């Protein structure tokens, strides 16, 4: 059984939208760590967890516009999942899109994608 397989929609719905998005982003971040590794299986499992959490978020979220955007975003993750060769540039772009779905998660972009300005 994969991680999150037993997570119920009722339990997932108790998390705030921002927390749900950050938990999805956390799984994407795990996949980031597997981009250089020659372990497509582990990367694939990370993407499967991302897809599972995204499906849960879509299922429990009453906001139609967010559901629509998440379903579009899910298609991008599915395309990454199907790629044989890791696509770090595409992966980072997809992660950025996810984080931009909420002001709270967008504030994390410089830290998650390591885009902090270097000190002068």
C-alpha positions in Angstrom: 0.0 0.0 0.0 1.4 3.4 -0.9 1.7 6.3 1.5 -1.6 8.2 1.7 -3.6 5.3 0.3 -5.6 5.1 3.5 -6.1 8.8 3.8 -9.9 9.4 3.8 -11.5 12.3 2.1 -13.1 13.3 5.4 -9.7 13.6 7.1 -8.2 15.4 4.1 -11.1 17.9 4.1 -10.2 18.9 7.7 -7.0 20.5 6.4 -7.1 24.0 5.1 -6.7 24.5 1.4 -3.2 26.0 1.9 -2.2 23.0 4.0 -3.5 20.6 1.3 -1.5 22.5 -1.3 1.6 22.5 0.8 1.3 18.8 1.4 1.1 18.2 -2.3 4.1 20.5 -2.8 6.0 18.5 -0.2 5.5 15.3 -2.3 6.6 17.3 -5.4 9.7 18.3 -3.4 10.4 14.7 -2.7 10.3 14.0 -6.4 12.7 16.9 -6.9 15.3 15.0 -4.8 14.9 12.0 -7.1 15.6 13.9 -10.4 19.3 13.3 -10.4 19.0 9.7 -9.1 18.7 6.9 -11.5 15.7 5.7 -9.7 12.6 6.2 -11.9 10.6 3.8 -9.7 10.9 6.0 -6.6 10.3 9.1 -8.7 7.2 7.5 -10.1 5.9 6.6 -6.7 6.4 10.2 -5.6 4.3 11.4 -8.6 1.7 8.8 -7.7 1.4 10.3 -4.2 1.1 13.7 -5.8 -1.7 12.5 -8.0 -3.5 10.9 -5.1 -3.4 14.0 -2.9 -4.5 16.1 -5.9 -7.4 13.8 -6.4 -8.4 14.1 -2.8 -8.1 17.9 -2.9 -10.4 18.0 -6.0 -12.9 15.7 -4.4 -13.2 17.6 -1.1 -13.0 21.2 -2.3 -16.2 23.1 -3.0 -14.5 25.9 -4.9 -15.2 25.2 -8.5 -12.4 27.4 -9.9 -9.8 25.7 -7.7 -11.0 22.3 -8.7 -10.8 23.2 -12.4 -7.2 24.6 -12.0 -6.1 21.5 -10.0 -7.5 19.2 -12.7 -5.5 21.1 -15.3 -2.4 21.0 -13.1 -2.9 17.3 -12.5 -2.6 16.7 -16.3 0.9 18.3 -16.1 1.9 16.0 -13.3 0.6 13.0 -15.2 2.7 14.0 -18.1 5.8 14.2 -15.9 4.9 10.8 -14.4 4.9 9.2 -17.9 8.2 10.7 -19.0 11.0 8.1 -19.0 13.8 10.7 -18.6 13.5 13.1 -15.6 12.5 16.6 -16.7 13.8 18.9 -13.9 12.9 22.1 -15.8 9.3 20.9 -16.4 9.1 19.6 -12.8 10.1 23.0 -11.4 7.6 24.8 -13.6 4.8 22.5 -12.5 5.7 22.9 -8.9 5.7 26.7 -9.3 2.3 26.6 -10.8 1.0 24.6 -7.8 2.4 27.1 -5.4 0.9 30.0 -7.2 -2.6 28.7 -6.5 -2.7 30.5 -3.1 -1.1 33.6 -1.7 0.1 31.7 1.3 1.8 28.9 -0.8 3.1 31.5 -3.3 5.1 33.0 -0.5 7.0 29.7 -0.3 8.3 29.9 -3.9 11.7 31.5 -3.1 12.3 28.8 -0.4 11.0 25.7 -2.2 12.5 26.6 -5.5 15.6 28.1 -4.0 15.1 31.4 -5.7 16.2 33.6 -2.8 18.2 36.6 -3.7 21.9 36.1 -2.9 23.3 38.7 -0.5 25.3 41.5 -2.0 
